[in-house]
Amino acid sequence: MGHPQDPVLFSGTLRSNLDPWGEHSDAALWRVLGAVQLKGVVAAAGGLDARMAEAGDNLSVGQRQLFCLARWVRLLTPTHAISPPDTHIPILSFEKDDTHLNLNF
């Protein structure tokens, strides 16, 4: 038996779904969204302050799953892990091929 993979999103803004406590800069949030291939989708929707429909209905199922992945990664990584490179702190990065997403800290 598999694990449920239904993405859970809330009405509000895309920003509040990604960073509910407002702990990260816009640049950090955009980097995480870019890493999971959602930067263009969020930009086209109107940016971080665009409204998230109830249950994320304004995103496809796959986009909802990627958005939840971005939130999970953002929650697991301390603020400094997604800081700019000039701070000499390791950056969270992703490598994606057809079937795998590798997280590199």
N, C-alpha and C positions, 0 to 999 in steps of 0.2 A: 504494500500500500504506500502510495506516494505522500509527500507532504503538500498541504495546500499552498498554492502560489498566487492566491488572489491578492492583488495590490490594494493596500488600504490608504486612501487619500481623503482629505477633509475639505469641506467648502472653506473658502478664505482666499488668500493669495498663494501664488506659487511659492513665494518667499516663505510664508508662514508654514507651508507644508514641508519645505526643505530645511528650514532653520527655525523651529517653533519658539526658541528662546532668544533669538536675535543675537547669537554669539559670534557669528562670522561676518566678515566683510563681503560686500558685493563681489569683489574680485575673487575671493575664495569660493563663493557659491558658483560663480560663472566657471571657474576652473573645474569644479566637480561636475557641473552639468556638461561641460565640454568633454570631460573624460568618459562620460557614459553616453556620448553622442546625442545629447539633448539641447545643446546650446542654441542651435538653429531653431528648434521647435519652440523653446521658451522665448527667444527673441521674436519669432513670428507671432506668438500669442500676445505680445505686448510687454515682455520683460518680466522681471522678478515680481513686480507688483500687479501683474495681470491676475484676474480672478480664476480660481480653480473651481470648476463646476462641482456640484455634489458628487461624491464618489469618483471624481476625476473624469467625468463623462466627456470633457472637452479634449481628452487625450485618447489615443488608441490603447488597447490592452497592453501591447508591447511597450508603448511609451510610459504607461502607468507603472509597469514593472521596472523599467529603467529609472524612473523618477524615484521609486521606493529604494532602488539600489543606491542612487545618489544620496538619499537621506540616510540610509544605513551607513554608507561609507563616511558621510559627514559626521554622523553621531559617534562612530567608532574612532575617528581620528581626532586627536587634540587639535586645537586651533592652529598651533605652530606647524602641524604636519602638512598643511596646505598653504603655507606662507610663501611669499615671493622668493625666488632663488637667491637674491642678493642677501638674504638673512643667514645663509650658510646652515640652514636646517633642512633635513631631508624632505623631499617633496613626495606627495602621494602621486603616483602615476599609474597609468593603465596601459596594458598591451592587449589589443583585441584582434583575434582572427575570426574565422568563420564560426567556430564553435566554443571558444574559450575567452574569458575575460580574466586577465591576471592582474592582481593588485600588487604594486611594488611600493614599499615604504622606504 
